[in-house]
Amino acid sequence: MSGIRRIAVLGGAGGIGRALVKTLVEGGDEVVVLDLAASLDRYALGVPSIAIDVLSEASINAAMDDLAGRVPGLDGFVNLAGYNSRIQPLAETSADYFDDVIAGNLRGAFLSTKAVMPLMGEGSSVVMVASGLAQFVRPGYGSYAAAKAGVVALTKTFAHEWALTVRVNAVAPGLVDTAFLRGGTGRSDENGESVVSLEAYRNAIPMKRLAYPDDVVGPIRFLLGPDSAYMTGQVLWVNGGGYMP
């Protein structure tokens, strides 16, 4: 790939997404953001945007049709969409909540990646966003951990199936201090209380801090770019030393 890259960012209005979009645009990339209408209304991103709801297959397909009408093809696709609003034991988790988390984090990742693949050009890159909880499982996060473990499996399967044309990798962050910790951009009060005890989390991390959005932006940019040209089906763990596989 050479010249201007065309990159679509699903979840681009979220905390990590906004930082990523800003960095990509400053680097000369053409960016299109896909996100909830409520999230797009909240932030002026300065780039073309398309409303999407990953809980709806019809919405995903309509958004990808819209995207196809705007760009001749994509050099990169980043899937940042996801949410989790409760910490509770699995034995106390309702089927409705479990289903919602699986739908928003795993089913949505499957449907959106499947739908965007026809738009990906040869040599392009897909970057999924999983979580350290996909392998470093902790009590209270069962629904979300299961969903993100599924995202890792999707990443590796898509990587096998599209290896001749598209690279598919994942970034798996630890906690990032964004609206995600309050239920998610467009789905919660972004100024509300965190669902996680942040002080306890910091104390458990060797680097003694949460991640900033830019800590995740760097690895995503690496996976989108030519320096990772021989990588596919891989997971980059970004967590300040909290999980060392």
N, C-alpha and C positions, 0 to 999 in steps of 0.2 A: 504494500500500500504506500502511496505517496500523495503529497498535496493535502488538501483539506479533508479531514475525516468527518463522516456523518455518524453521530452517536445518539441513540435513544436511551433515556434514563427513566425506567419505571420506578416510581417513588421519588422522583427528583425534587419534590417540594418538601421532603422531610429534612431533618437536620443534616445527615450525611449527604443527602441528595443535593441540597442547596450548595454545600461546600464543593461537592464534586462538579456540579454544573458550572459554578464560578471558575474553578480551576481549568476545566476543559475549554470554556469559552475564551479565557485569557490566553490559552495555548493555541488558539486559532481553529478549534473544532466547531463544526455546526452541530448544535444540540437540540433535540426535541424532548420535552418532558411529558411523561404520562403519569397522571396521579388522580386521586379523588377530586371531584369538582370543588368540594369544600376546601381542600388543601390549595388548589390552584387559585381560588378566590382570596385566600389569606395572604399569599406571597406573590409579589411582582418579580418574576424570575428573569424577565428580559429576553426570553427565548420562546419559540413556538411551543404551545402546550396542547395536550389532548386529554380530555376527561376519560377516566377509566375506573372501573370497579372490579378488582380481581376476584370478587365473590361471584361474578356473573360471567359465564362463558360468552353470552351474547354481547356484553359490554366489551370484553377483551377482543372479540373478533371485529366488532365495529371500530374499536380504536386502532387495531392493526390495519384495517382497510383504510382508515383515515391517514394513518402514517404512510402507507404505501402510495397514497395519492400525493404526498408531500415530498417524498425523497425517492430517488431512483434505486436506492439500495443503501444498506447500512454497513459500516465498518466496525461498529461496536454496539452492543446492547448490554445494559447493566440493570439487573433486577434487584432493587432495594426494598421492594414492597414486603411488609410484614408487620405483625403486631402481637402483643401479649399484654393483657391488662390485669391478670391475677396471679398470685403465687399461692398455691394450695396443694395439699397432697392429692395424688391421683384418686385415692379412695373417697375423697370429698369433692371430686370434679364431676360435674354433670355431663351427660352425653352431649347436651346442646353446646356447652362451652368447648368441650374437646373437639366436636365437629367444626365449630366456628374457627378455632385456631388452626386445625388441619386445613380447612378450606382456604383461609386467608394466607397461610404461609407455604403450604405444600401444593394443594390443588391449584392455587393461583399461579404458583411458579411453573408447574407443569403446563397449564393451559397457555400462559403468556409466552413461555419459551417455545412451545410447539407452534404457536401462531406467528411468532416473529421469524422463525427459521427461514421461511421462503424469501424473506427480505435481506438475509445476511449474504454479503458478497464473499467471494473466495478469499481466504486468508483473513477473514474477519474474526472477531473475538466476542464471546458471550461471557459475562462475569456475573455469577450468582452470588448472593450474600446469604450465608448460612449463619452459624453461631458456634461459639466454643461449646455450648451446651449440646451440640450434636454428638459429641463424644465425651466431653467432660460433664457428665450428668450430675445435677445437684437436686436435692429434695425441693419439691414445690414447683418445679418447672417442667413436669412430665409431658404435658400436652405440647408445649413449645419445643422441647428437646426432641420429641418424636417427629414433629413437623420438620425441624431443621436437619435431623438425621436423614430424613427423606429427601431434603434438598441436596444433601451431599450425594446420595445415591442417584438422584436425577442428574446431577452434574456429571458424574462419572459415566452414566449410561449415554447421555447426549454426547459426551466427548468421544466415546467409542463409535457411536452411530454416525457422527458428522466429522470424523477425524480428517478426512481428505479435503474438507473445505472450510470448516469452522472450528476454532478452538473454544473449548468450554471449561472454565475454571471457576473456583469459588474463593471468596474471602470469608473467613469465619471470625468475626470480632468478639471480644469480651464486651462488657458494658460500655456504652458510649453515652455520655450525658446529653441526651436530646429528648425531644417529646416522646420518643419511644418508651422511656421509663415512666411515662404518665399515661400510657395507653395508646399512643400513636398520633402522628400529625393528621388532622382532619377527623379524628375519632375521639378526641379527648380534650380536656382543658390542659393546654400545654404548660400552664403555670401552676398546675396542681401538684400535690405531693407525689413523690416517686413511689412506685410500688415495691421498690427494692430499698433495703437499708444501705445507703451509699457509704456510710462510715465503716460499717462492717466489711463491705466489699473492698474498699480501699486497703484496709488493714490486711486483707488476705492476698493482696497482689504484691509481688516482689518490688515492682516499681512504685507502689504506694499511691496510685492515682487511677482514675477512670481514663478511658480513651477520649480524645477530642475527635471531632469529625475528620480533621485533616490527617489523623493517624490512620484512618481507614481509606481516605482518598488516595494516599500514595500507593498502597498495594493494588487498589483497583486500577489506577493509571498504569502501573507496571503490567498488569495482566491484559490491559487493552492494547499495550504498545508492542513494538518490535523486539524489545529486550526479552520478552517472554515467548518468542516465536516458536520455541520447541517445547512448550509446556501445554499440556491439555489433560483434563481430568484431575487436576491438582487442587489442593486446599491450602490456602495461606492462613495460618492461625495468628491473629493479631490481638494480643491480650495482656501485654505488659509482664509476661512471664507467669500468668495465672494458670496456664495449661501448657505443658511442654511434652508433646507426643514423642 
